[in-house]
Amino acid sequence: MAGRKAARLSIFLLLGSVLFPQNLTNRLRVPLYFNVRSGVGYDSNYLKLSNAEQDTVAYYPALLGDSESVSSLISKNTFEVKYSPHFFEGHETRIRIKINYSKYFESANKSYSSFGIYFAQHLGKYEWVKLSYSYLPRYYLRDYRDKDIIIIDNIDPSSDQYLHSCFFSQGSTILTYSKWIGIRSWIEGMLAYNTQYYNSSFTEFDLNIIAIGIKLSSKDYKNYPVQINFIQSFANNVTFQNGLHTTRDMNRGCSQRFFSFKLSKNNMALTIIQELGVLFSNTYRKYSSEIESDVLHYNRNQNESKINVWIGGDLNHSTGLRLDLINRSRDTFSVEKWVEELKSFKKTECFVTISYTFSSDILY
């Protein structure tokens, strides 16, 4: 009996040495890196209310849902684990798991959590293939009219009963491939598939979204990294004219173009501030509806711009500090003036974030 156990152990060790040779085992024994970020900030219009809606809040506070103010303090927290073994000799593999939680002090509904997993494999100089998946189980937009209920139950639109909380869940799968194009510059292609599925009162808004994109990054000037990004996406309203909604004559599908430009200054010779950056982005969306009675979407397009300016630096080798100032605005264009006013908004945000990084040799 003892001889057979010894033989089995020998066979197991032999197979292990063949499947997992010592040099591979050593390449897997790398530190785990942990990053914890916690920030507090302010959003002047976290429900994205139009100017007219903000004026209405004083005598119709039901628009705010579970909130009592159009603005809110926000706490944002992130926990991230990074693992970078070398499954293939000379080529790094990067695996990350991230969990986010954001708390809105004015609204329990608006608070949300999300998680993501990221995999990246190095192939050559500035050459990577990356695959990521993220999931947002429940994100609150605000309280909206449920027109199906108004029509079916003949509810008076002036009653608070027509307002219902609007939530959606979102899944996002992204595949990218990057290639070196000279000196310290690279180009990256992206293909993504997203889903946005709404709660039972608003399933007529369900979307499947396909996106393609291209990103150009350069560190030719070491202290001035530049990044240009362009994404084209197409959203299909999967519940349009499916017969389940009285509002099936409204098409929420759209096409969207996203452009961003990012420039930063690194290695600044200041005590705390070592980085200064600016990110400008613009999103142009055109709705697909060709139904004239669909006044909310027919011939509607919108242009949204965001400017994010930040400063940051390291307090020590493991702790960082960053301040972000963000201005965001949307202009809507429609054949109906009231639609333009309703779907346009402006907001300002500011955040202070502290981060802490540490490692563990638990795999050694």
C-alpha positions as CSV (number, residue, x, y, z in Angstrom):
1,M,0.0,0.0,0.0
2,A,2.8,2.4,0.9
3,G,4.6,1.5,-2.3
4,R,1.6,2.3,-4.4
5,K,1.1,5.7,-2.6
6,A,4.7,6.6,-3.3
7,A,4.4,5.6,-6.9
8,R,1.3,7.8,-7.3
9,L,3.1,10.7,-5.7
10,S,6.0,10.2,-8.0
11,I,3.8,10.2,-11.1
12,F,1.9,13.3,-9.8
13,L,5.2,15.2,-9.3
14,L,6.5,14.0,-12.7
15,L,3.3,15.3,-14.4
16,G,3.5,18.6,-12.5
17,S,7.1,19.1,-13.6
18,V,6.1,18.5,-17.3
19,L,3.0,20.7,-17.2
20,F,4.4,23.3,-14.9
21,P,8.2,23.5,-15.4
22,Q,10.2,25.3,-12.8
23,N,10.9,28.4,-14.9
24,L,7.1,28.8,-15.5
25,T,6.4,28.4,-11.8
26,N,8.9,31.1,-11.1
27,R,7.3,33.4,-13.7
28,L,4.0,33.0,-11.9
29,R,5.4,33.8,-8.5
30,V,5.1,37.6,-8.7
31,P,3.7,40.1,-6.2
32,L,0.1,41.0,-6.0
33,Y,-0.5,44.7,-6.1
34,F,-3.4,46.4,-4.4
35,N,-4.7,49.8,-5.0
36,V,-7.3,51.6,-2.9
37,R,-8.8,54.9,-4.0
38,S,-11.2,57.0,-2.0
39,G,-12.6,60.4,-3.0
40,V,-15.2,62.9,-2.1
41,G,-16.7,65.4,-4.4
42,Y,-19.6,67.6,-5.4
43,D,-22.0,67.4,-8.4
44,S,-24.1,70.6,-9.1
45,N,-26.7,68.7,-11.1
46,Y,-26.4,65.0,-10.5
47,L,-29.8,64.2,-12.0
48,K,-29.0,66.1,-15.2
49,L,-32.1,68.4,-14.9
50,S,-32.7,71.0,-17.5
51,N,-32.9,74.7,-16.5
52,A,-36.7,74.6,-16.9
53,E,-36.9,71.5,-14.6
54,Q,-34.7,73.1,-12.0
55,D,-37.1,76.0,-12.0
56,T,-40.0,73.6,-11.6
57,V,-38.6,71.8,-8.6
58,A,-39.6,74.5,-6.2
59,Y,-43.3,73.8,-6.7
60,Y,-43.0,70.2,-8.0
61,P,-40.4,68.5,-5.8
62,A,-41.5,65.0,-7.0
63,L,-39.1,65.5,-9.9
64,L,-36.2,64.9,-7.5
65,G,-37.3,61.4,-6.6
66,D,-35.9,60.5,-3.2
67,S,-33.8,63.6,-3.1
68,E,-34.4,67.1,-1.7
69,S,-31.8,68.9,-3.8
70,V,-30.6,69.1,-7.4
71,S,-26.9,68.9,-6.2
72,S,-25.2,66.3,-4.0
73,L,-22.0,65.4,-2.3
74,I,-20.5,62.1,-3.6
75,S,-18.1,59.6,-2.2
76,K,-16.3,57.3,-4.7
77,N,-14.3,54.3,-3.7
78,T,-12.4,51.7,-5.7
79,F,-10.6,48.5,-4.7
80,E,-8.3,47.0,-7.3
81,V,-6.0,43.9,-7.4
82,K,-3.3,43.6,-10.1
83,Y,-1.4,40.4,-11.0
84,S,1.3,40.4,-13.7
85,P,2.8,37.0,-14.3
86,H,4.7,35.9,-17.4
87,F,2.8,32.9,-18.9
88,F,5.0,33.2,-21.9
89,E,8.6,34.0,-21.4
90,G,9.5,37.5,-22.2
91,H,5.9,38.6,-22.4
92,E,4.0,40.1,-19.5
93,T,0.4,39.2,-18.7
94,R,-1.7,41.6,-16.8
95,I,-4.8,40.6,-14.9
96,R,-6.9,43.1,-12.9
97,I,-10.0,42.9,-10.8
98,K,-11.8,46.1,-9.8
99,I,-14.7,46.9,-7.6
100,N,-16.3,50.4,-7.4
101,Y,-18.8,51.9,-5.1
102,S,-20.2,55.5,-5.4
103,K,-22.5,57.0,-2.7
104,Y,-24.7,60.0,-3.4
105,F,-25.5,61.7,-0.1
106,E,-28.7,63.2,-1.4
107,S,-30.1,60.0,-3.0
108,A,-30.0,56.3,-1.9
109,N,-31.3,55.4,-5.3
110,K,-28.5,57.1,-7.1
111,S,-25.8,55.2,-5.2
112,Y,-24.4,52.3,-7.1
113,S,-21.7,49.6,-7.3
114,S,-19.9,47.9,-10.3
115,F,-17.1,45.5,-10.9
116,G,-14.8,44.6,-13.8
117,I,-12.2,42.1,-14.8
118,Y,-9.4,42.9,-17.2
119,F,-6.9,40.7,-19.1
120,A,-4.0,41.9,-21.2
121,Q,-1.4,39.9,-23.0
122,H,1.9,41.4,-24.3
123,L,2.9,40.3,-27.8
124,G,5.7,42.7,-28.7
125,K,7.0,46.2,-28.5
126,Y,3.9,48.3,-27.5
127,E,1.8,45.4,-28.9
128,W,-1.0,44.1,-26.6
129,V,-4.3,42.3,-26.9
130,K,-6.7,43.1,-24.2
131,L,-10.1,41.8,-23.1
132,S,-12.3,43.3,-20.4
133,Y,-15.7,42.8,-19.0
134,S,-17.5,45.1,-16.6
135,Y,-21.0,45.0,-15.1
136,L,-23.2,47.6,-13.5
137,P,-26.1,45.8,-11.9
138,R,-28.3,48.8,-11.1
139,Y,-27.9,52.4,-12.1
140,Y,-30.6,55.0,-11.3
141,L,-31.2,57.8,-13.8
142,R,-34.1,59.6,-12.2
143,D,-37.9,59.5,-11.9
144,Y,-39.7,59.6,-15.3
145,R,-43.1,59.2,-16.8
146,D,-44.2,55.7,-17.5
147,K,-46.4,56.4,-20.5
148,D,-47.6,52.8,-20.8
149,I,-49.3,53.1,-17.4
150,I,-50.7,56.6,-18.2
151,I,-52.3,55.2,-21.4
152,I,-53.5,51.9,-20.0
153,D,-54.8,53.1,-16.6
154,N,-55.9,56.5,-17.8
155,I,-53.9,58.3,-15.1
156,D,-54.0,62.1,-15.0
157,P,-50.6,63.2,-16.1
158,S,-50.6,66.0,-13.5
159,S,-50.7,63.4,-10.8
160,D,-47.5,62.2,-9.1
161,Q,-48.5,58.6,-10.0
162,Y,-47.1,59.0,-13.5
163,L,-43.5,59.3,-12.1
164,H,-41.6,56.0,-11.6
165,S,-38.0,55.4,-10.8
166,C,-36.0,54.5,-13.9
167,F,-33.1,52.0,-13.5
168,F,-30.9,50.1,-15.9
169,S,-28.3,47.4,-15.7
170,Q,-25.3,47.5,-18.0
171,G,-22.8,44.8,-19.2
172,S,-19.8,45.8,-21.3
173,T,-17.4,43.6,-23.2
174,I,-14.4,45.2,-24.8
175,L,-11.7,43.7,-27.0
176,T,-8.7,45.9,-28.1
177,Y,-5.4,45.4,-30.0
178,S,-2.6,47.8,-29.9
179,K,0.4,48.1,-32.3
180,W,3.7,50.1,-32.2
181,I,3.9,52.7,-34.9
182,G,7.3,54.3,-34.2
183,I,9.5,55.7,-31.4
184,R,7.2,55.7,-28.4
185,S,3.8,55.9,-30.1
186,W,1.2,53.2,-30.6
187,I,-2.3,52.8,-32.2
188,E,-5.1,50.8,-30.7
189,G,-8.2,49.4,-32.3
190,M,-11.3,48.6,-30.2
191,L,-14.5,46.5,-30.6
192,A,-17.2,46.6,-27.9
193,Y,-20.6,45.2,-27.1
194,N,-22.8,46.7,-24.5
195,T,-26.2,46.0,-23.1
196,Q,-28.5,48.4,-21.3
197,Y,-31.6,46.7,-19.9
198,Y,-34.2,48.7,-17.9
199,N,-36.5,47.9,-15.0
200,S,-40.0,46.7,-15.8
201,S,-41.6,50.1,-16.1
202,F,-39.1,51.2,-18.9
203,T,-38.2,48.1,-20.8
204,E,-39.1,50.0,-24.0
205,F,-35.7,51.7,-23.7
206,D,-33.7,48.4,-23.8
207,L,-30.6,48.8,-26.0
208,N,-27.9,46.6,-27.5
209,I,-24.9,48.6,-28.5
210,I,-22.0,47.8,-30.8
211,A,-19.0,50.2,-30.9
212,I,-15.8,50.4,-32.8
213,G,-13.0,52.7,-32.1
214,I,-9.4,53.8,-32.6
215,K,-7.0,55.4,-30.2
216,L,-3.6,57.1,-30.8
217,S,-1.2,57.4,-27.9
218,S,2.2,59.0,-27.9
219,K,5.0,59.5,-25.4
220,D,7.5,60.9,-27.9
221,Y,7.8,63.9,-25.6
222,K,8.3,62.0,-22.4
223,N,6.8,64.7,-20.1
224,Y,3.9,65.5,-22.4
225,P,1.9,62.3,-23.1
226,V,-0.9,62.7,-25.6
227,Q,-3.9,60.6,-26.4
228,I,-6.6,60.9,-29.1
229,N,-9.6,58.7,-29.1
230,F,-12.5,58.2,-31.6
231,I,-15.4,55.8,-31.1
232,Q,-18.4,55.2,-33.3
233,S,-21.3,53.3,-31.8
234,F,-24.7,52.0,-32.9
235,A,-27.6,51.4,-30.4
236,N,-30.4,49.1,-31.4
237,N,-33.7,49.6,-29.5
238,V,-34.4,45.8,-29.1
239,T,-38.0,46.3,-27.8
240,F,-39.0,48.7,-30.5
241,Q,-42.4,47.6,-32.1
242,N,-42.4,44.3,-30.2
243,G,-46.1,44.6,-29.3
244,L,-45.5,44.6,-25.6
245,H,-45.7,48.4,-25.1
246,T,-48.4,50.9,-25.9
247,T,-45.4,53.3,-26.6
248,R,-44.0,50.9,-29.3
249,D,-44.3,53.8,-31.8
250,M,-41.2,55.4,-30.2
251,N,-37.8,54.4,-31.3
252,R,-34.9,55.0,-28.8
253,G,-32.2,53.6,-31.1
254,C,-29.4,56.0,-32.1
255,S,-25.9,56.4,-33.6
256,Q,-23.2,58.1,-31.6
257,R,-19.7,59.6,-32.3
258,F,-17.3,60.1,-29.4
259,F,-14.1,62.1,-29.6
260,S,-11.6,62.9,-26.9
261,F,-8.2,64.6,-26.6
262,K,-6.0,64.2,-23.5
263,L,-2.8,66.0,-22.7
264,S,-0.8,66.0,-19.5
265,K,2.4,67.4,-18.1
266,N,4.4,65.0,-16.0
267,N,7.4,65.3,-13.7
268,M,6.6,68.8,-12.7
269,A,9.2,70.2,-10.3
270,L,6.8,71.1,-7.5
271,T,6.6,69.7,-4.0
272,I,3.2,68.0,-4.2
273,I,2.0,68.6,-7.7
274,Q,3.8,66.4,-10.3
275,E,1.1,66.2,-12.9
276,L,-1.2,68.6,-14.6
277,G,-3.7,67.4,-17.2
278,V,-6.7,68.3,-19.4
279,L,-9.2,66.0,-21.1
280,F,-11.7,67.3,-23.6
281,S,-14.4,65.0,-25.0
282,N,-17.3,65.5,-27.3
283,T,-20.3,63.2,-27.9
284,Y,-22.6,63.7,-30.9
285,R,-25.8,61.5,-30.8
286,K,-28.4,61.2,-33.5
287,Y,-31.6,59.3,-32.9
288,S,-32.9,56.8,-35.4
289,S,-36.6,57.5,-35.2
290,E,-38.4,58.3,-38.5
291,I,-41.8,58.4,-36.9
292,E,-43.2,62.0,-36.8
293,S,-45.5,61.3,-33.9
294,D,-42.5,60.3,-31.9
295,V,-41.9,63.9,-31.0
296,L,-39.3,63.1,-28.3
297,H,-36.9,61.4,-30.7
298,Y,-37.9,62.3,-34.3
299,N,-35.2,64.5,-36.0
300,R,-33.5,64.8,-32.6
301,N,-29.7,65.1,-32.1
302,Q,-27.6,66.3,-29.3
303,N,-24.1,67.5,-28.7
304,E,-22.4,67.0,-25.3
305,S,-19.1,68.4,-24.3
306,K,-17.0,67.8,-21.2
307,I,-13.7,69.3,-20.0
308,N,-11.8,67.7,-17.1
309,V,-8.8,69.5,-15.7
310,W,-6.8,67.8,-13.0
311,I,-3.6,68.2,-10.9
312,G,-2.0,65.3,-8.9
313,G,1.1,64.0,-7.3
314,D,2.6,61.6,-4.8
315,L,2.6,62.3,-1.1
316,N,5.1,59.5,-0.7
317,H,6.1,56.3,-2.6
318,S,2.7,54.6,-1.9
319,T,0.2,57.5,-1.5
320,G,-1.2,59.8,-4.2
321,L,-3.5,62.8,-4.3
322,R,-5.5,64.2,-7.2
323,L,-8.0,67.1,-7.7
324,D,-10.4,67.0,-10.6
325,L,-12.6,69.9,-11.9
326,I,-15.2,68.9,-14.5
327,N,-17.6,71.0,-16.6
328,R,-20.2,69.2,-18.7
329,S,-23.0,70.5,-20.9
330,R,-25.4,69.1,-23.5
331,D,-27.2,71.0,-26.2
332,T,-30.2,69.3,-27.8
333,F,-31.7,70.0,-31.3
334,S,-35.2,69.0,-32.2
335,V,-38.2,70.1,-34.3
336,E,-39.9,70.7,-30.9
337,K,-38.6,73.6,-28.8
338,W,-39.8,71.9,-25.6
339,V,-37.7,68.8,-26.4
340,E,-34.6,71.0,-26.8
341,E,-35.2,72.7,-23.4
342,L,-36.1,69.4,-21.7
343,K,-33.1,67.4,-22.8
344,S,-30.4,70.0,-22.4
345,F,-28.4,70.5,-19.2
346,K,-25.3,71.9,-17.6
347,K,-23.4,70.7,-14.6
348,T,-20.1,71.1,-12.7
349,E,-18.3,68.5,-10.7
350,C,-15.2,68.5,-8.4
351,F,-13.4,65.6,-6.7
352,V,-10.5,65.1,-4.4
353,T,-9.1,61.6,-4.5
354,I,-6.5,59.9,-2.4
355,S,-5.0,56.6,-3.4
356,Y,-2.9,54.0,-1.6
357,T,-0.9,51.2,-3.3
358,F,0.7,48.3,-1.6
359,S,1.9,44.8,-2.5
360,S,1.9,41.3,-1.1
361,D,4.3,38.4,-1.6
362,I,1.7,35.8,-0.8
363,L,2.4,33.8,-4.0
364,Y,6.0,33.4,-3.2
